[in-house]
Amino acid sequence: MTDTSAALRGFGPVFVLLFGLQFISMGAMEMSGPFWPIQIKALSPSDSVFGLAGVGVYVGPMIGVSLTSAFWGRMGDRYGNRLMMVRALGGLAVTQLLVAVAQDVWTIIALRFVQGACAGYIAPAQAYGVQITGGKDRASLFAWLQVATNVGSLGGAFLGGLILDRFPFAAINLTAGAICALCAAVAWLSLPVPTPAAVAASPGSAGTARPKASTGAPIVAVLALMGMLLASRMVLQVPFSLYMTQVFGAPHWVAGFTYGLLACGFVVAAPLWARLFENRAPSHVLGGNVLISAACVLVTHLAGGTGSVAVFALLYFIWGALLGGTTPVLLALISVTVANDRQGSVLGLAQASQQAASASGIIAGVAVTQFFGFEAAFPLVATLYALSFLSALGIWLKISRSTQKGSRS
């Protein structure tokens, strides 16, 4: 706990507030996450409608974010990422309140899509964080913001369950809407507007210096790699609880506990991975992701083949720990290639690609388990990670050759 507090204070008091806002707001949004199937089932007139709407309620916001994040990122560069954070939190608050009174599954799905389209909070928060820290320690910055998201998600799901035990489902959305509105007010009143000096990259700082074109990471290729890694992770998002109950016969609390271990592994390992990769050359970061992708292939293959719940849970925790070395450090690699006054655009594009990849992974997971059964889930995950390994290896080889040519010239 002391190390965590020291790490957060190391970025400055504004980042502590930013961390808190991300923790609380993302927790509020995840309060309803595990329980949407219950609400959709209750409102669906048939099983076929439930099957379609049960996927749409999760994929809809992702599609909305993927279609609009790049646009909101450009607006953040033009009008300020702080304003975009307030706008996103306000949009989340309004749509949560509207969802609370909706009693039709298609209206709910439409509102969830609008929610994603109006939101896009994470990218401007990351860009704002780069600005207020002057671009230093980007990998650690993104890792800690991702930790805030994961811990908030775990706490939000738990709080949502407590609310649902005592009140109707709408109470979850009403509570989440009120929390997001409060966060929007706090962000507007408390977060300072970055000064021009903070926005401008400092060429003398290792954390903000842009790599040479010959050795910098290709943004499109890294985005594609990050997308494949996320799609692999999201395959089990919808069928996970059913997988646990049908394959292992596990009670619901075991399924929920095991599901949370993935996020716990990420939370524990992400700051450590960030420290390992901080200010490293792109070839070093991508070389590390080659090894991480290979390890994910092995871990998910073993998880799909074990008959022990305890072994499965341990492997799930290890999987989460491995994931801590992927998205945050790859985002930092992308971020450092552009000036600080263009962070909104590039991180908005990154969030859009992440959401599209996540939606693709969810759809693939549902389709494969519906047609081929739950035993096909982990082979699909391992196969996708194998493709990620090959992609990471190809990017690493290309950058390594460019680095060698640059050093000889």
N, C-alpha and C positions, 0 to 999 in steps of 0.2 A: 504493500500500500504506500509506503514511504517513497519507494522508487517511482511508482506511478505518479504521485503528487509532484515529485521533483521534476519528472519528465514533462508534465503539463506546465508547470511554472516556468520551465526553461524556455518555452515559446513566448512567455509574457502573459499578463492578466487578460488581455483581450482574447487570446486563444482559449484560456480556461472557460470564458463565457461562451465562446463558439463551440467548444467541446460539450458544455452543458446543454446548449440549445439543440445540438444534434442528437445528443443522448435522449433528451426529453421528447422532442418532436418525432423522432423516428420510433421511439417507444410507443408514443400515442398512435402512430399509424399502424403499428403491428399488433395493437390490442385486439383487433378483429381478425388478424391474419389466419390463425389456426381454426377459426370457428365459422368461416364463411360457408363451408359445406353444410353446416347445420341450418343456417338461415336459408340458403338456396334450396335445400331439400324441402324445408317447410313451405316455401312459396312456389315450388315447381309443380305444375299440373301433371307431369308424367316423368318417368325415368329418363326418357330420351332428352327432354328439356333439361333435366337436372344434370345429365352427363355433359351437355354442351355448355350450359350456364356455369357449371362447376369449374370448368377450365377458363371460360371467359372472364369470370370475376377476378381471376389472378392475372391472366394475360392482358386484359383490357388496359389496366394502368401502365403496364410495361410498354405496350404499343403506343399509348399516348405520350409517354416520356420519350420514347425513341423518335417519334415524329417531330417533337418540338424542342428537345434539349439543345440542339445546335443553334436554333433560332434564339432561344433565351440566352444562350451563351454569348452570342453576338450582341444582344441587348445589354448584357452585363458589362461587356467591354466598352460599350458606348455610354451607358447611363450609370454604371456602377453595380458591382456584384452584391453589395449590401442591399440595394433596392430590390434586386432579383430574389434575394433570400426572403425579404419581407413579402414580396409578391407571391412567392411560392407558398409560404406559410399561410398567408391569407387565403389563397386558392384552396389549400388543403382544408382549412377551417370551414369554408363555405360549402365545399362539396361533401364533407363529412356530415354536416348538418342536413343537407339535402338527402343524402343516402339514408339517414336515420328515419326519415318519414316515408321513404319509398317502399311500396308494398308489391311491386311487380319485378320479376327477375330481370327482364330486359331493360327496365328503367334503371335498375341498380347497375347493370353492366355498362349502360351508356354513361351513367354518372361516374363509374369507376374509370372509364376511358377519359372523360373530361377531367377527372381528378389527376390522372397522369399527365394530360396535356397542359394543365394549368400549374402543375407542381414543378418538378425538376429542382428540388432544393439542394441536393448533394453537390452538384457541379459548381454552382456559385459559391457554396460554402467552402469548397476546396480552393477555388480561385481566390476568394477573399482571404483564406488562410495563407496562401502564397504571398499575397500582397502585404498582409500585416506582419509577416515574419521576414519580409525582404527576400523570400525565396530560399532561405537556409533550411537544410535538413528536410528536403521535400519527402523523402521516403518515410521518415519518422512522422512527419506531419500527416500524410495520407494514411499511414498505419493507425495513428491514434484517432483520427476521424472515423476510420472504419471500425475501430474498437468501440467507439461511442455508438455507432450504428448497431453493431452486433449485441453489445450489452443492453442497449435500449430495447432492441427487438426481444431479447429474452425476458426482460422485466415487463415489457408491454404485454407480451403474450400471457404471462402469469397474472398480471393485473386484469387483463380482459377476461380470463377464466374466473377470477373472483367476482367480477361484476356480473358475468353471465349466470353464475350460480344463484344470484339473488334478484337480478332484474332482467327485463326483456333485452333482446339483442340490440335494440335501438339505443339503449343506454350506453353501450360501448361507443357507438358513433358520436353520440352527443358529448360524451366525456372527451373523446379524441378531438372533436371540433373545438371545444372550449380550450383544451390545452394548446392546440395549434394557434388559436387566436391570441392566447396569452403569450406564446413564444414570438408571434409576429410583433406584438406590442413591445416586448422586451428587446427584440432585435432592432427595431426602429429607434427606440429611446436610448439604448445602451451601447450598441456597436458603433464605434467611431468611423467616420468616412476616411479611408486611407489617404494619406498625403501623397502628393506627386512624387516625393522622394522615395516613399515606400513602394509605390507602384513601379517606378523605374528599376530595372534590373541593375545590380551592382556588378560590373564586370570583374572587380577584384575579388569577389566572393566565390568560393568554390561551390557554394550551394546555388548560385544564380548564374554562373557563367554558362553560356551556351556552347555546346560542343561544336567542333568543326564539322562542316558538312560531310567530310570524308569519313568521319568516325561516329557521327550521330546516328541514333536509332531511326530507322524508317517508320514514320508514324503509322501509316496504313498497315504495314506488316505487323507492328506491335498491337495495334487495335484488333486485327484479325486473330492473333494469338490469344489475346485476352478474351475475345469473344468465344473462342473454342473452349478455353478453360472454364468460362462461366457456363456455357451450354452443357458441358459435362457435369458440372456441379448441380445444375437445376433439373436434370432428368428425373430425380427422385422426389422433387418438391411436392407433387400431388400424390403419388402412390406410396409415399413412405410409410404412413401409419398402417395402410392396408398390407404392405409388404411385411411389416413387423408382426402384425396379428396373424396373418395367414401363413407365413413361412416359419415363424418362430412360436406362434401361439402366445405372444407376449401381451400382458395387460397394457392398458392405455398409458398408465404412468411410466412404464418401462419404455414404451415407444416415445413418449414425450421427453423423458430423460435422455434417451439415446440421441434423439433429434437435436437436443440442446448441446450435446457434446461436440458436435461439429463447430458450432459457434464458440464454444469454450476453447477448443483447440486453437481456433483462429485468434481469439483474444489473447491467449497466453503467448502464442508464437509470433504474431505480426510485428510487435515492437522489436523482437529479437532479430527477425529477418531484416527489418528496416535498418537496424544498426549494422548488420553485416554488409548490406548492400549500399549504405549511404556513401554518396560521392564516388562510387565506383564507376569505371568505364562501362559503356553500354555492352561491350562484349562480355564483361564479367557478370553483369546482371542477367543477360540472356543465357549465358552458360549455366548459371545457377538455375534458371527456369527450365533448361533442358533436363537437368538432373531431377528437379521437382516434378516435372511432367512424367518422367520415367518412374519415379517413386509412386506417383498417383496411379499409374497403370497397375503396379504391383499391389498396392494397398486395396484398390477397388476390386481387383481380381480375387484377392484373398477374402474380402468381405462378402463377395457374391458366392463363394464356395464354402464358407464356414457354416456349421450347424449349431454353433454355440452363441448364445446371446451375449455373453460376457466378452468373447473374442470379437464379435461384431462391434460391440460398443467401444472397445479399445481401438479397433481399426478406424472407427468413425471419428474418434478424437484425434488420432494420428492424421487422418485425412484433413481435418480442419486445420491442424497445425501446419501441414504442408501448404494449404491454400493461403495461409498468412504470408507466404513468400511470393505470391503471384500478383494479384490485382494492385495492392498498394505500391509495390516497387515498380511494376510496369507503368502505372499511372505517373509515378515520379519521373520515370524515364521519358515518357511523352511530354510531361510538363516542362522539363528542363530544356527541351529543344526549342521552345518559343519564349519570347519576351514576356515579362510579367503583365504588360498591358494587353496581352492577347490570351491570357489564361482562360477567361470565360469561354471563348470560342473553342479552344482545343479540348478543354475538359467537358464542355457541353457536348461536343462531338463524341468524346469518349463515353459519356453517360448514355448517349443515344445508342451507340453500338453495343454497350453492355446490356441495355434493356432489351434490344432486339435479339441478342444472343440468348439471354435468359428466357425470353418468351419461346424461342425456338427449342431450347432444351426442355422446357415444360411440355410443349406440344409433342415433341419426339418421345418423351417419357410416357405420356398418356397413351399415345398411339401404339407404341411397342408393347406396353403391358396389356393393353386391351386386346391386341391381336395375337400376341405370343405368350402372354402370361407373365407373372412376376419374375420367373426364373430368367427372363431375357433382359431384365433391367440392368443388372450390373455388367453383363457382357457388353451392353451398349455403352455404358459409362466408361469401361476400360478401353473400348475401341476408340471412343472420342478422345480419351487422354492419349492414346497411341498416336492419333493424328496431331494432337497438340505437341507431342514430343517431336514428331517429324518436322512440324512447322518451326518450332523453337530451334531445332538443330539447323534447319536451313537458314534461318535469320542469323543465327550465331556464326555459322560458317561464312556467310556473306560479309558480315561486319568484321570478322577476324581478318579476312582477306583484304578488306578496305583499309583496316588499321595497319596491316603489314606494308601495303603499298604506300600509305601515307608516311610511314616511318622511314621508308627507303628514299622517298622523293625529297 
